[in-house]
Amino acid sequence: DISRKTALRRCDFCSDIVDVYSPSIWAGWYRGAYTDYKQSVQEEFKKVKHFIHIEWGGDSHALRHSENPDNALSKIKTGVGTDERAGDASLYGGAARISKDGDWSETYVCNLIDWHLKEQETMPWLTGSAYWPFKDFSTAIRPENPVPYVNQKGVVERDFTKKESFYVFQSYWAEKPMLHIYGHSWPVRWGDAGDSKMVKVYSNCTEAELFLNGKSYGVKKRNTQDFPTAGLRWSLPFLKGENLVKVIGKKGKAVVSDEIKFSYQIEKWTKPEKLLLTKIAQQTDTATVEVKLYDNKNIQCFDAINWINFSLVGDGKLIDNLGTSIGSRKVQAYNGRAIIKVKLNQGKSIIAVKAEGLPVSFLPL
């Protein structure tokens, strides 16, 4: 059928055989920095008859956030290509790359996606692209990922819980007015007293006004070329303890808003020394349990990424093997904590949590 086009991805030696070809370009993940994206695409575009870019993005461990998400970029060589090569998916060995040396935070991946979408708006010759993938999915070859055996590049988790990156795409592509403050799953931020901390807002509104603890910090106009967040960002002096951020956006006659509450911690921590289990919620016969990692002064360690192992004895059952950040009996901590749910079966149970080198913690349920 000569009316149907043939297409192929990541097979350079036969790129001239098919009608449409996609090279491997993973700027800011498997190779290079995300700021290399446009140049890489331009170079590859010139090599083939008909071009499309299939697969780009990066992994993010849901509920893990960072005050300094781009730190690892200082280790990354630029100008040496952005393609995925053999062994790049491994978390060990080889050249420095974000997939191995980055923090796998939602914060970093939002920046990566934001930059790609910003650049694509200045590339009218770009035939098309496809982010990889929409949803986290199981894989037999990634046992050491923060959620073992799960590829975590999706903008939603396996149970369709939205990650922060979902709203980055929505801010560029949605027609209905929307506004989302980054960090709904970030209960505690940290830094020094008096620091200015960035609050990012993803929105397709033409303008937005931010309020911190009831005080206006001004109106910002949206400009997709003003990275990050199309200019909708504010540097703010958080109070120690609880803070409330509210943002109101306008698009034509439509008005939308969003707000988040979080605590700001200025106390410094050292290395994790103990685990503390608490029941943080219960709905009918299901309890939600959270473990936090603390240092020897009882300060939570927000950079802790220890492996957490949950177990249970008694009448109940762990709600696990879901391949999500709060549905895995083995999971890497996100900002010094991890969560799991327990089906109590109207009985008694004891949940335990282990992390290598730390005393076991128990909690009767």
C-alpha positions in Angstrom: 0.0 0.0 0.0 2.0 2.9 -1.3 -0.3 5.4 0.4 0.9 4.4 3.9 4.1 5.8 5.3 6.7 3.6 6.9 8.4 4.9 10.1 11.2 3.9 12.4 12.9 5.1 15.6 16.4 4.8 16.9 18.1 2.8 14.1 20.4 5.3 12.4 22.0 2.8 10.0 18.7 2.4 8.1 17.1 5.9 8.6 17.2 6.4 4.9 15.0 3.3 4.2 11.8 4.5 5.8 9.6 7.4 4.9 9.6 9.0 8.4 12.4 8.7 11.0 12.9 9.5 14.6 16.3 9.6 16.2 16.9 9.1 19.9 16.9 12.5 21.7 16.8 12.4 25.5 18.1 15.9 26.3 18.6 16.2 30.1 18.0 12.6 30.9 20.2 9.9 29.2 22.6 12.5 27.8 23.3 16.2 27.8 21.3 18.9 29.5 17.7 19.7 28.6 18.9 23.1 27.3 20.6 21.1 24.5 17.2 20.0 23.1 16.6 22.4 20.3 20.1 22.3 18.9 20.0 18.4 18.9 16.6 18.4 17.1 17.8 20.9 14.5 20.9 18.8 13.8 19.0 15.5 13.4 16.2 17.2 11.4 18.7 18.0 8.6 19.8 14.4 8.3 16.5 12.8 7.1 13.8 13.3 4.5 10.9 13.4 7.0 11.4 13.9 10.7 9.4 13.2 13.9 10.6 13.0 17.5 9.4 10.0 19.4 10.3 9.5 23.1 11.6 12.2 25.4 11.2 13.0 29.1 12.6 11.5 32.3 11.7 9.5 35.4 10.2 11.1 38.5 9.5 9.4 41.9 6.0 10.7 42.9 6.0 12.7 46.1 9.8 13.5 45.9 10.5 17.2 45.5 13.6 19.3 45.5 14.7 22.8 46.5 17.6 22.6 44.1 16.5 20.2 41.3 19.1 21.2 38.7 22.2 20.6 40.9 23.2 17.5 39.0 23.4 19.4 35.7 26.8 20.8 36.8 28.2 17.2 36.3 26.8 16.8 32.9 28.8 17.3 29.7 27.0 19.2 27.0 27.6 19.4 23.3 28.3 15.6 23.1 24.8 14.5 21.9 21.5 13.8 23.6 20.9 10.2 22.4 20.3 7.2 24.5 23.1 4.7 24.2 23.6 1.1 25.4 23.8 0.9 29.2 22.3 4.4 29.8 19.3 3.0 31.5 21.5 1.5 34.2 21.8 3.3 37.5 25.5 2.3 37.7 28.7 3.1 35.7 29.4 5.1 32.6 29.5 8.9 32.1 27.6 11.3 34.4 23.9 11.5 33.3 20.8 12.8 35.0 19.1 9.3 34.8 21.9 8.0 37.0 23.1 11.1 39.0 20.0 13.2 39.3 17.5 13.2 42.1 14.5 11.7 40.3 12.4 14.5 41.7 9.1 15.7 40.3 10.7 19.1 40.4 13.4 18.3 38.0 11.2 16.6 35.5 8.8 19.5 35.5 11.7 21.8 34.5 12.8 19.4 31.8 9.3 19.1 30.3 8.7 22.9 30.6 11.9 23.6 28.7 11.0 21.2 25.9 7.5 22.6 25.5 8.8 26.1 25.5 11.3 25.3 22.8 8.8 23.4 20.7 6.7 26.6 20.5 9.6 28.2 18.6 10.1 25.3 16.2 7.3 25.6 13.5 9.2 23.2 11.3 8.9 20.4 13.9 6.5 17.8 12.4 5.6 16.4 15.8 6.8 14.7 19.0 5.6 12.2 21.5 6.4 12.3 25.2 7.3 8.9 26.7 4.9 7.8 28.3 1.6 8.9 29.7 1.5 6.5 32.6 4.1 4.7 34.8 4.3 1.1 33.8 5.8 -2.2 35.0 9.1 -3.4 33.6 11.2 -6.5 34.3 14.5 -4.8 33.8 14.5 -2.0 36.4 14.6 -3.6 39.9 16.6 -0.7 41.4 14.2 2.1 40.5 12.7 4.0 43.5 9.6 1.9 42.9 11.1 -1.4 41.9 10.3 -2.8 38.5 8.4 0.3 37.5 9.4 2.7 34.7 8.5 6.1 36.3 8.5 8.4 33.3 4.7 8.8 33.3 2.9 12.0 34.1 0.5 9.9 36.1 1.2 6.9 38.4 0.0 3.4 37.6 -3.3 4.2 39.5 -3.7 7.4 37.4 -2.8 9.7 40.3 -1.5 12.8 38.6 2.1 13.9 39.1 3.0 17.5 39.0 4.3 17.1 35.4 0.7 16.5 34.3 -0.1 20.1 34.9 2.9 21.3 32.9 1.4 19.8 29.8 -2.0 21.1 30.7 -0.7 24.7 31.0 0.6 24.6 27.4 -2.1 22.5 25.7 -5.4 22.9 27.6 -8.0 25.3 26.2 -10.2 25.5 29.4 -8.7 28.0 31.9 -6.6 26.1 34.5 -4.1 27.0 37.3 -2.0 24.7 39.5 0.5 25.7 42.2 3.5 23.3 42.2 3.8 21.3 45.3 0.4 19.9 46.4 2.2 16.8 47.6 5.1 18.7 49.2 4.1 19.2 52.9 7.3 20.6 54.2 9.8 23.0 52.4 13.2 23.8 53.9 15.9 26.4 53.9 17.4 29.2 55.9 15.5 31.9 57.7 15.1 34.9 55.4 15.8 32.9 52.2 13.7 33.7 49.1 12.1 30.6 47.9 10.5 30.1 44.4 6.8 29.3 44.1 5.9 28.0 40.6 2.5 28.2 39.0 1.5 26.2 35.9 -1.4 27.9 34.2 -2.7 28.9 30.7 -4.2 32.1 32.2 -2.9 35.4 30.7 -2.1 36.7 34.2 -2.0 35.6 37.8 -1.7 37.2 41.2 -0.1 35.4 44.2 -0.9 35.9 47.9 1.4 34.5 50.7 -0.3 34.4 54.1 -2.9 36.9 52.9 -0.4 39.5 51.4 -0.3 40.1 47.7 3.1 39.7 45.9 1.9 41.1 42.7 0.6 40.1 39.3 2.6 38.3 36.7 1.9 38.0 33.0 2.3 34.7 31.2 5.0 34.5 28.5 5.8 30.9 27.4 9.4 32.0 26.6 10.0 33.1 30.2 11.4 29.9 31.7 10.4 28.4 34.1 6.6 28.3 34.3 6.1 30.9 31.5 7.0 33.7 33.9 4.4 32.7 36.6 6.8 32.3 39.4 7.5 34.3 42.6 10.4 34.4 45.0 9.0 34.6 48.5 10.1 34.9 52.1 8.4 32.0 53.9 7.6 32.1 57.6 9.0 29.4 59.8 6.1 27.0 60.4 2.9 27.0 58.4 2.4 29.1 55.2 -0.6 29.5 52.9 -0.1 30.4 49.2 -3.1 31.3 47.1 -3.0 32.2 43.4 -5.8 33.8 41.3 -5.6 33.6 37.5 -7.5 35.4 34.8 -8.1 34.5 31.2 -10.7 36.7 29.5 -13.7 36.7 31.8 -12.8 33.4 33.4 -11.2 33.4 36.9 -9.6 30.3 38.4 -7.6 29.8 41.6 -5.6 27.3 43.6 -4.0 27.3 47.1 -1.7 25.1 49.1 -0.6 24.9 52.7 2.8 23.7 53.8 5.4 24.1 56.6 8.8 25.8 56.3 11.6 24.2 58.3 14.9 26.1 59.0 16.4 23.5 61.4 19.3 21.6 59.9 19.5 17.8 60.0 22.4 15.3 59.8 22.2 11.7 58.7 19.1 9.5 59.5 19.3 7.6 62.8 15.8 6.3 63.4 12.4 5.6 61.9 9.1 6.7 63.3 5.8 5.1 62.2 2.5 6.9 62.7 -1.1 6.3 61.5 -2.0 9.5 59.6 -5.5 8.5 58.4 -8.2 5.9 58.5 -11.2 5.5 56.3 -13.6 2.7 57.3 -11.4 -0.4 57.4 -8.3 1.0 55.7 -5.5 2.7 57.6 -2.8 5.0 56.1 0.6 4.7 57.7 3.6 7.0 57.3 7.2 6.4 58.3 9.6 9.4 58.6 13.4 9.3 59.0 14.9 11.5 61.7 18.4 12.3 62.8 19.8 12.0 66.4 18.2 15.4 67.3 14.7 14.3 66.1 14.9 16.5 63.0 13.4 15.0 59.9 15.9 14.3 57.1 14.3 15.7 54.0 17.1 14.6 51.6 16.9 10.9 52.9 16.3 8.4 50.0 16.8 5.2 52.1 15.2 2.0 50.9 12.1 1.4 53.1 10.7 -2.1 53.6 7.2 -2.5 55.1 5.9 -5.8 56.6 2.8 -6.8 58.6 1.6 -9.5 61.0 -1.9 -10.1 62.2 -5.4 -9.9 60.7 -4.6 -7.1 58.2 -3.0 -7.0 54.8 -0.6 -4.5 53.2 -2.1 -2.8 50.2 1.0 -3.3 48.1 2.3 -4.5 44.8 0.5 -1.6 43.1 3.7 -0.1 41.6 3.0 3.3 43.1 4.8 5.5 45.6 2.3 4.7 48.3 1.5 1.2 47.2 4.8 -0.7 47.5 6.1 -2.7 50.4 9.7 -1.8 49.2 10.2 1.8 48.1 12.8 4.6 48.2 11.9 7.4 50.6 10.6 10.6 49.2 11.9 13.6 51.2 12.6 11.5 54.2 9.2 9.7 54.4 7.2 6.8 52.9 3.5 5.9 53.0 1.5 2.7 52.7 -2.1 1.7 53.3 -3.3 -1.3 55.3 -6.6 -3.2 55.0 -7.4 -4.0 58.6 -9.9 -6.7 58.1 -11.6 -5.5 61.3 -8.9 -7.1 63.3 -5.5 -6.4 65.0 -2.2 -6.1 63.3 1.4 -4.8 63.8 3.2 -3.1 61.0 7.0 -3.0 60.9 9.4 -0.9 58.8 13.0 -1.5 58.2 15.8 0.5 56.5 19.4 -0.8 56.3 21.5 0.4 59.3 18.6 1.8 61.3 16.6 0.2 64.1 13.3 -1.5 63.1 10.2 0.5 64.0 6.8 -1.1 64.9 3.2 0.2 65.2 0.2 -1.7 66.5 -2.9 -1.1 64.4 
